[in-house]
């Protein structure tokens, strides 16, 4: 009985009880070697997994950079002198004698 299709599937654990399935199905031409097609399908799945990992890592880096930027923005030091009370600083800002720190 001739083989007409090859299907390769692999389930990867990506952490936190989550999994990701990659699957490829290849229709064989008449006379095409099954083992060669299977190895090709396996290689396709491995390459797709690698690309998915790279995309996920890039997204994590972008998210971390955004969180870092937001943290720095929220926690930047004030221009208010430490020996000046809030009320004195507000008066100075309103009179134009001090720069607004934001």
RAHU-V203555 format. One record per pair of residues at least 24 apart in sequence whose ideal C-beta (glycine too) atoms are under 6 Angstrom apart, sorted by the first residue. I is the first residue (numbers start at 1). GAP is how many residues later the second one is. D is the distance in whole Angstrom. If there is no record, write none. Layout:
BEGIN
I|GAP|D, I|GAP|D
END
This chain:
BEGIN
3|31|5, 4|24|6, 6|31|5, 6|32|5, 6|35|5, 8|33|4, 8|34|5, 8|37|6, 10|35|5, 22|26|5, 22|27|6
END
